[in-house]
Amino acid sequence: MTKLKEEVINFYFNKKVLITGHTGFKGGWLTLFLKMMGAEILGISDTRKNISIKSGFDSSLVNNEIITDINNVVSYKKEVSDFKPDLVFYLAAEPLVREAYKNPVKTINTNVMGLTNFLHSIKDLKSTKLIFTVTSDKVYEHRGGYNKFVETDRLGGVEPYGTSKAMQEMIVKTFYESYFKQIGTKMITARAGNVLGGGDWGKDRLIVYIVNSIIFRNKMEVRFPNNTRPWQHVIELIFGYLMLTATFYKDNIGFDSFNFAPEKSYPTQKILDFSKKYWKDKFNYYVSTDKNLIFEETRLQISNKKIENYINWTSDRDLVKTLDNTFNWYKAHLNKDNLFELNKSIVGKILGISNE
């Protein structure tokens, strides 16, 4: 085990950690990491889906959980206060761009008011030393051209999801300057690129579309095969979050924002090509001819230089390796393997610890 990994594991041991959105894709992996590092975990989510349980992410990963809407403050405020979390990871959100486009009021209510109500409910908790809020790489205002966005670029959005995430960034900064700074609580916002990996069952995700086309034996509709995105594996990203938190906690910094992304973005077509090779005749697709598709950015790329310089974090440059690891997990799911044990072995390998 490297000294850095040992330091990260030791940092979280016996820490009281609150996670909102702990039953989601990234939330599930984050919870497993923290569980295996010996943290005491309280989770808050609006639902626990059966497919997540079947994927190896169940309530055994947390010490306690509250299933409720994040805007329903009265349902969790006392328990959070009694728990006295040392750290908070805020992942609760409407995570889908197209769903947000279809339901902008619900999206704003969840992403903007949900975060506002939550932060307001814990603004007097002096036990909490750091709050880590996950936003998105889509927080930046697009002005044309294809330069990589850096953390100091202007925030903005032209569709509900990106706008709601940009607003989250401003809400976090506002609460830091107005409330948390005075009680010594640090705050981080993390802007991550598109995430791949096992355990994702979001209804509007590329990998999920591919897997479902195999399960249901139908051709997958592809909307924008040439759109590029900064694809990265969930395991690398989550450990990056944990490394950043452990480092930032000890530094003499109160607030900052960081991009998490690989150095290069790739078109959807590259993933489709790999999928054909991996799944062979089990996977087929066609390109949509619909002229009324919901708007999606053509190209998106963000710079990872700041996080690389700060904690030496980089995402794997090999998209083929990322896809291979991702599809291996879904193949295990299709084969009805023990995913709880598989997930523990994956995390244990990253941490360099036994998964017993």
Phi, psi and omega in degrees: 000135179287159180298322181297313180298320179297319179295320179295314180299315180296326181298318185274347182299124180068007174287143173270117187237126174260129178237123170265141185076031186287345180266359180279185182302297179290325180298322179297314179293320178299316180299317180296315177305310184294322177301315182287343177264003173088022177279157172262124193238132169246127180247144174232123177212161182276345180197158170233103186282148181299325181295328177291320178297316179295337180274003176097009180244095182236186186289351177291346181279347181240156176283330178199151177218153177236120179262106185196163173290135182297338176282347180274072188302321184299336183281347181225348188301313182294317180297321178295317179298318179290327180292326180054065182294140172283323184227149174233130170248114183260108179240356183298128182184161161279112191265358190250128183297312183290323177296321178296322179296322180284330184228070185295324182294315178297321180296313179297320180296318181286308188282322184268303182289326178301312178296318180299312180296320180295310181298321178297325183288338183245011187292348178252007181279098184286346179290333184280118185262341180205136177240123183249114182250125179269121177251249184191159172287352182269017180280348188273147177281124181274127182241017184090163183081174186231034177287153176288134177285137174248165189298338181269359178293157184293138177276152178173183179189153179240004175220159190302320182296306181300319179297316181297324180287323175297321178293325175300319179302316181290325178295316179300313180298320179297314181292327177296307183294326186272329188228303191287330178301322183291334180255007174081023178268123179280156178220140178230142166242138182241125182250098187259147174285185183297136188248133176244156175151166179295151178093358178271120177233024176303138190287352183230045182245144183301309182297322180294321175301317181296312181296318180295327178295329177285316181297315185264001175057049176228164179285136180274135174275128179250128184274305186226083185295339183263357177293136181255147179216155177275082184287137178211159184274141185299325183295315178298318182295311182298318178294328174298317176303315184291321176297315181299314181299313182297323179286313183296325180305324185268344183280161180271056180228140183260324184212142174193166179233146184221138170276145171233115182192159172287170182289335186230142173265151180232151178286154176306326182303326180295322178290321178297318179297316178295321181298321178297319180291320184287311186266350179056228187283000176285341183239129174219154181212167172218154181270130182296143175252008180296126181270357185245035180289148177297140183301136171221140179301137182289314181227139180215126178209134179236152182277137178254012187296323183295312181289327178296317180290329185281312183233011180060037178266133172221150175271149180303129181283349186265098180296326179299318178296318178300314180292321180298314178297322180295310183289333175298322178295315181291329175295321177297322177297314180295330179275001180060038174289167177284098186286332177299314179289323177298314180300318179296322180292324178295312180291320179300324179294320179293317183282340183076030180232162178291147178263019178290000000 
